[in-house]
Amino acid sequence: MKSRKNLTRFTYETTAFEGWRLCLSRAGTTFTRYFSDKQYGGPRKSLNAAENARTDLIQLVDNSRRVNGKLSKTTVSKGTKLLKLS
């Protein structure tokens, strides 16, 4: 499987982790979450979970207000909670 925008595939033989990494940067804040194949039951299911989380996070961040050009603390905490629930 090929990497997609804001999603990177990790498949290294020398490490225990195989799955997808979601990394989204907006207005000076970076959100990162790993979606393991083992946890979600395979590469396609982990990709679907990562894509759903990415869609929700982009919607939250792009529709939020900025304070001095940066995301507000409320938006950052909502984004962090959103990634934990995914």
Sequence and secondary structure as in RCSB ss.txt:
>XXXX:A:sequence
MKSRKNLTRFTYETTAFEGWRLCLSRAGTTFTRYFSDKQYGGPRKSLNAAENARTDLIQLVDNSRRVNGKLSKTT
VSKGTKLLKLS
>XXXX:A:secstr
   BTTEEEEE TTSS EEEEEEEEETTEEEEEEEEHHHHTSHHHHHHHHHHHHHHHHHHHHTS EETTEE HHH
HHHHHHHHHH 
